[in-house]
Amino acid sequence: MSSSGATYSVSLESILSGHENWIYSVRWKCSKNEKKEKSLQLLSASMDKTIIIWELDANSNIWLEKVRFGEVGGNTLGFYGAVFSPCGRNIIAHGHQGSIHMWQLNEELQSWEPGLSIGGHYSSVQDIDWDPDGEFLLSCSSDQTTRLHAPFVTNNSKNNWYELARPQIHGYDMVCLAVLDRFKFVSAGDEKVLRVFEAPRSFAENLGNLTKLDVSSYLKNTMPEGASVPSLGLSNKAVFSEDIIKANSVEEQDITKHPKDRYPDFYYSPTSLNAPPTEETFFRTFLGETQKLYEIYEASKLEHAGIILWSRSTWRQVAYLTFHSLTVTQLAFSPDDQYLLSVSRDRMWALYRHSPNESTLYKKIANLDKKSGVHTRIIWSCAWSFDSEHFVTSSRDKKVAVWKKNKENSDDFILCSKPVEVEDSATAVSFAPGLVKNKFLIAIGLENGSIILSLFSSDVGWEILQKLDQTISHHLNVNRLKFSPIFGDAGSRKKNADVLQLASCSNDHHVKIYNIYLNSL
């Protein structure tokens, strides 16, 4: 081989055999030992979920595997690359699940220990929802996961936000979720099935340790002990105490096998956390699936653009509402539970009133007339005001409109004032949980990634306060905006009425949380 006038001879020295799948990167590290002799190490990262440090054995002159670490089990697909830090005491790697993995060398023990992961979703984030008390946030994504984000509360440092749990790792892209209470949520995926998840005892205890939330009252309730992923399953299953008792009783008959080998469908390993979990730990900190609900259809037929209602007490279908002729894009219950609002690709909204004495449970009482000209394109989003007297709609036609209850007819909602026109398709909208300067604070998300903060009152109309452009918001479509349900910042034991948190998610793979300081508006 010749290069720049010089001739080189290349020969094969050795073949290192250790990985069981594609190797995506190799990196050298040159260091000096105690005798100040140079030593070489080779770092390899593979799709077999492992990273190996290779070192030349001076006695045998053979390259040997010195350290192997990475992910064992779980649903991950391995590593795309890994490098040593300049000092050689740290290793950083990135994997298929979208996060950055870190390991640090414990020089005293001469062992590599995992550090905190840095990362998040690695595909479009479709939906977000807050804990009812505003202490943490759940998100779901096309990367087939739902994730829980919360501030890690310590006494000696600022409460930084981390991904503290990965409640669901699925076989289909996730499209939406809704938090039912602090320890229960429902999610839906492209498989067209809704799944209900309940926090196991181990998860609640870890959440209390990391966020300093009081979970004692919940721990008194009957709840799953943990959760595990069944063989060939698409979702994790709750593990109850009777399952563990059953496993232990059978275990006495055959003590030659570990229960995780004989009963993989309900075996789980409890993990006690005092710091945010590493990437490897996420695959052992599941919430448990407790219910599987109906198949969801998406089509352009009336019967396939309906709204299905289930009872939370029985998980049985209690109503099926039909009106829209195209896909329903968003639903919102009013805070007082008296109304259900739906918006659709058919350019209309529909309003249903709670009617427990009627067979439909919710009765349609109003809808937008296409001839009104308020919205001329798809209505992407809707939200209720905290007093249940107003709701807002946002559309591809770049218009955002606020509707209020008609004082003369409580079954009718009328347009408050002329809709505000924004620069791009309005894809997300949210009401603040209270008045600001005696007006409604409304956040508007746009298709270009910008977020607009505005005030609204029936008397004055719209007042644009601030536009968060792509440098601090998003650079692709904003899929959902959600104000925290309470004033103050999560993780703070002393709530501040002058601070409000807003969460957003986007096609750019990001979940963002903003502190809005109301005194500066």
HURASUL-V598336 format. One record per backbone hydrogen bond with DSSP energy under -0.5 kcal/mol. NH is the residue of the N-H (numbers start at 1). CO is the residue of the C=O. If there is no record, write none. Layout:
BEGIN
nh=NH co=CO
nh=NH co=CO
END
This chain:
BEGIN
nh=3 co=6
nh=6 co=3
nh=8 co=1
nh=16 co=14
nh=17 co=15
nh=18 co=16
nh=24 co=22
nh=24 co=45
nh=25 co=45
nh=27 co=43
nh=29 co=41
nh=31 co=29
nh=31 co=39
nh=33 co=37
nh=36 co=33
nh=39 co=31
nh=41 co=29
nh=42 co=54
nh=43 co=27
nh=44 co=42
nh=44 co=52
nh=45 co=25
nh=46 co=50
nh=47 co=22
nh=49 co=46
nh=51 co=69
nh=52 co=44
nh=53 co=67
nh=54 co=42
nh=54 co=52
nh=55 co=64
nh=56 co=40
nh=57 co=62
nh=58 co=56
nh=61 co=57
nh=62 co=57
nh=64 co=55
nh=66 co=53
nh=66 co=64
nh=67 co=53
nh=69 co=51
nh=71 co=49
nh=73 co=71
nh=79 co=46
nh=80 co=94
nh=81 co=94
nh=83 co=92
nh=85 co=90
nh=88 co=85
nh=91 co=103
nh=92 co=83
nh=93 co=101
nh=94 co=81
nh=95 co=99
nh=96 co=78
nh=98 co=95
nh=100 co=118
nh=101 co=93
nh=101 co=99
nh=103 co=91
nh=104 co=113
nh=105 co=89
nh=106 co=104
nh=106 co=111
nh=107 co=105
nh=110 co=106
nh=111 co=106
nh=113 co=104
nh=113 co=111
nh=115 co=102
nh=117 co=277
nh=118 co=100
nh=120 co=98
nh=125 co=506
nh=126 co=124
nh=126 co=140
nh=127 co=140
nh=129 co=138
nh=131 co=136
nh=134 co=131
nh=137 co=149
nh=138 co=129
nh=139 co=147
nh=140 co=127
nh=141 co=145
nh=142 co=124
nh=144 co=141
nh=146 co=168
nh=147 co=139
nh=148 co=165
nh=149 co=137
nh=150 co=162
nh=151 co=135
nh=152 co=160
nh=153 co=151
nh=153 co=210
nh=154 co=152
nh=160 co=158
nh=162 co=150
nh=164 co=148
nh=164 co=162
nh=165 co=148
nh=168 co=146
nh=170 co=144
nh=171 co=234
nh=174 co=141
nh=175 co=188
nh=176 co=188
nh=178 co=186
nh=180 co=184
nh=181 co=184
nh=184 co=181
nh=185 co=197
nh=186 co=178
nh=187 co=195
nh=188 co=176
nh=189 co=193
nh=190 co=173
nh=192 co=189
nh=194 co=294
nh=195 co=187
nh=196 co=291
nh=197 co=185
nh=198 co=288
nh=199 co=183
nh=201 co=224
nh=202 co=225
nh=204 co=200
nh=205 co=201
nh=206 co=202
nh=207 co=203
nh=208 co=204
nh=209 co=205
nh=210 co=206
nh=211 co=207
nh=212 co=208
nh=213 co=207
nh=215 co=213
nh=219 co=215
nh=220 co=216
nh=221 co=218
nh=225 co=239
nh=226 co=239
nh=228 co=237
nh=230 co=228
nh=230 co=235
nh=233 co=230
nh=237 co=228
nh=238 co=289
nh=239 co=226
nh=240 co=238
nh=243 co=240
nh=244 co=240
nh=245 co=241
nh=246 co=242
nh=247 co=243
nh=248 co=244
nh=249 co=245
nh=250 co=246
nh=251 co=247
nh=252 co=248
nh=253 co=250
nh=254 co=250
nh=254 co=251
nh=257 co=254
nh=261 co=258
nh=262 co=258
nh=263 co=259
nh=266 co=263
nh=267 co=263
nh=270 co=268
nh=273 co=271
nh=282 co=278
nh=283 co=279
nh=283 co=280
nh=284 co=281
nh=285 co=282
nh=287 co=167
nh=288 co=198
nh=289 co=236
nh=290 co=196
nh=291 co=196
nh=293 co=194
nh=296 co=192
nh=299 co=304
nh=304 co=301
nh=305 co=302
nh=307 co=321
nh=309 co=319
nh=311 co=316
nh=315 co=311
nh=318 co=309
nh=319 co=309
nh=321 co=307
nh=329 co=327
nh=329 co=343
nh=330 co=343
nh=332 co=341
nh=334 co=339
nh=337 co=334
nh=340 co=352
nh=341 co=332
nh=342 co=350
nh=343 co=330
nh=344 co=348
nh=345 co=327
nh=347 co=344
nh=350 co=342
nh=351 co=366
nh=352 co=340
nh=353 co=363
nh=354 co=338
nh=355 co=361
nh=358 co=355
nh=361 co=355
nh=361 co=358
nh=362 co=360
nh=363 co=353
nh=365 co=351
nh=366 co=351
nh=368 co=349
nh=370 co=368
nh=372 co=369
nh=373 co=370
nh=379 co=344
nh=380 co=378
nh=380 co=394
nh=381 co=394
nh=383 co=392
nh=385 co=390
nh=386 co=432
nh=388 co=385
nh=391 co=403
nh=392 co=383
nh=393 co=401
nh=394 co=381
nh=395 co=399
nh=396 co=378
nh=398 co=395
nh=400 co=420
nh=401 co=393
nh=403 co=391
nh=404 co=414
nh=405 co=389
nh=406 co=409
nh=406 co=412
nh=407 co=405
nh=409 co=406
nh=412 co=409
nh=414 co=404
nh=416 co=402
nh=417 co=402
nh=420 co=400
nh=422 co=398
nh=422 co=420
nh=426 co=395
nh=427 co=425
nh=427 co=445
nh=428 co=445
nh=430 co=443
nh=432 co=441
nh=436 co=439
nh=439 co=436
nh=440 co=456
nh=441 co=434
nh=442 co=440
nh=442 co=454
nh=443 co=430
nh=444 co=452
nh=445 co=428
nh=446 co=450
nh=447 co=425
nh=449 co=446
nh=451 co=468
nh=452 co=444
nh=453 co=466
nh=454 co=442
nh=455 co=463
nh=456 co=440
nh=457 co=461
nh=461 co=457
nh=463 co=455
nh=465 co=453
nh=466 co=453
nh=468 co=451
nh=468 co=466
nh=469 co=467
nh=472 co=469
nh=473 co=469
nh=474 co=449
nh=478 co=446
nh=479 co=477
nh=479 co=505
nh=480 co=505
nh=482 co=503
nh=484 co=501
nh=488 co=499
nh=492 co=489
nh=493 co=491
nh=495 co=493
nh=497 co=495
nh=499 co=496
nh=500 co=516
nh=502 co=514
nh=503 co=482
nh=504 co=512
nh=505 co=480
nh=506 co=510
nh=507 co=477
nh=509 co=506
nh=512 co=504
nh=514 co=502
nh=516 co=500
nh=516 co=514
nh=517 co=515
nh=518 co=498
nh=518 co=516
nh=519 co=498
nh=520 co=517
nh=521 co=518
END
